[in-house]
Amino acid sequence: MGESELRVPLLAANWKMNKTVGETVSFVGAFIPEVRSLLDSTRDPWPEVLICPPFTSLPALSSLLASYPVRIGAQNVYWQAKGAFTGEISPLMLKDLGCRYVIVGHSERRHIMGETGEMVARKVRAALDEGLKPVLCVGETLAEREKGEALKVNSEMTAGGLSEVKKEEVSQVVIAYEPVWAIGTGKEARPDDAAQVIGRIRETVDSLFGKGVSEDVRVLYGGSVKSTNIRSFMMCEEIDGALVGGASLDPVEFARLVFEVLRARPDRRTG
Ligand code: PEP
C-alpha cells in the first residue's frame, strides 16, 4: 500500500492516571462541540484521533464516542490471554471493550514500573495477535542524549520492540518517539532533531524488514506537544502525528490539537 493510504496522521492522547468516569463524561461533553465547531463538521472529515484513558474510563468513552471518528485505546496490556496474573489485563479484554490501539513501553512504565525491553516485545506481539495496534514508545534519556547516544538508543529500542513482529505486520505498529527529557517537562524537542531520530528509526525498520518497509509505518513525536507547537512537528514529512499527555487532558486544548493536525495535513485524513 502507498504512503497516502497507510500513513494517515494520528493524534493520540495518553491520559495516564488521570480522570474519573465522571470527569471523562465531562471531557467528552466539552470536547465534541469544540472540535465540531473548529472543523465545521459538514465539510471537514476528522484526522485519526485516539484517546487512551485509564482502563476504568474505557467503557464510558467507548459508548460516548461510538458515533464519532475517535478511536479508543489502552495504556498498557499483559501478554497472556487469561489466567492467574493478578492486576493485569489481556489484549482480549481490551478488544472486548472496543480498543483498537494499546500504548506499549511508555517511558513511565519502563522507568517507574521496571518494564524491560523483553516485556515490551512480548506485549507488542500479544497486541498484534489480538488485532490491536501497538503504539510502541521509544526515547532516550537526557543522559543518553548528552552522551551523543540518542540515535543508537532509539535504534536499539525500536529493534527490541519489533523483535517478535513479522514483516507483513509491521505496518500495524505505530512507533512513538518520545524523548524522556521532553515528557511532561514543557521542553519539547526541536522538530529537526525529532525528525533526525525518526529518520534513524525508519532506517532501523528497513534494516530489519527490508528496504522501503518503513514507508508504511507511522512514527509519531511525543513530549510536551501542545496546540501552539504541534504544527512545527506536523510540518516535518517524517512525523506522522503526535502522542500527547498533559495537553490532551483539557478538552478545548485537545480540540485545538485535532484542528492543528488537520490544518497541517489537510490532504491526509480519515473521513
Ligand atoms: C506522554 O506521556 O506520552 C507525553 C508525551 O506527555 P506530555 O505530552 O505531557 O509531555
Boltz pocket constraint, residues with backbone or C-beta under 6 A from the ligand:
constraints:
  - pocket:
      binder: B
      contacts: [[A, 14], [A, 178], [A, 182], [A, 183], [A, 184], [A, 185], [A, 186], [A, 222], [A, 223], [A, 224], [A, 225], [A, 243], [A, 244], [A, 245], [A, 246], [A, 247]]
      max_distance: 6.0
